[in-house]
Amino acid sequence: MTRPPAVAGTFYPADEQTLTRQIERCIDADVEKQPCIAAISPHAGYIYSGSIAGELFSSITIPPTVIILAPDHRALPVPFALSPADTWRTPLGEVEIDKELGAAIAERLPSVKYDAAPHAHEHSAEVQVPFLQYFRPDVKIVPIVMSEHNYEPLVDLGSCIAECVRGTDTIIIASSDMTHFENADTAKQMDDLALEQVLKLDALALHRIVIINKISMCGFAPSVAMITAAVKLGAKNAQLVRYGNSGDVTGDFSSVVGYAAVRIY
């Protein structure tokens, strides 16, 4: 079973050549790459956040397998949804699902379920895939769409992932945009609060800061699970690759969405 693209033609081009050209405008082919344990990447349309995602993916080594932790924007009642598909298709071709790793995660943590519905129209995992394909055409992915926001289940997921990937060449990508629909100055202030905890690799503090300050970081739950896993896998450092907002593209800074790329190693 193949999952067709849901947002090709809207979030990114539906034509292979046009998509390739847009990715190439977003990346730096000459930057030195480094291996990472995990990362945060934005998931807006490529015209808005593609250059920030591209800067991240340009700077990291893409391993054979990538776990993508992505927020559910439709609030479907599945805490952690694994894609049951065998492959995902984008305009750049088909990418294989690492079924063995997905099964290991689902077996270890019962709250992880196979469910196609949360993936069918969700963009937050899909928009990461063309960048991964561009840099590593043979990449395998494990996309998990998340509706759970409570801290303990997120830690359980992160701990489970760490145990399942320990000793393998795998990276964990948390898909997240930052503050939504505030003026640029306010968005930056709110996002600095959240990113400070990300850069400290403090999953609990990130969760608390986002909840207490009502920061509209849509992928904070994936980020909490990702940081949990990364720390258990030995991560010691986090680096902000780039921060920006939609106003950098539109020129309207009165109501923006913030974007950040972070690499963890």
Secondary structure, 3 states (H helix, E strand, C coil): CEECCCCECCCECCCHHHHHHHHHHHCCCCCCCECCCEEEECCCCHHHHHHHHHHHHHHECCCCEEEEEEECCCCCCCCEEECCCCEEEECCEEEEECHHHHHHHHHHCCCEEECCHHHHCCCCCHHHHHHHHHHCCCCEEEEEEECCCCHHHHHHHHHHHHHHHCCCCEEEEEECCCCEEECHHHHHHHHHHHHHHHHCCCHHHHHHHHHHHCCCCCCHHHHHHHHHHHHHCCCCCEEEEEEEECHHHHCCCCCEEEEEEEEEC
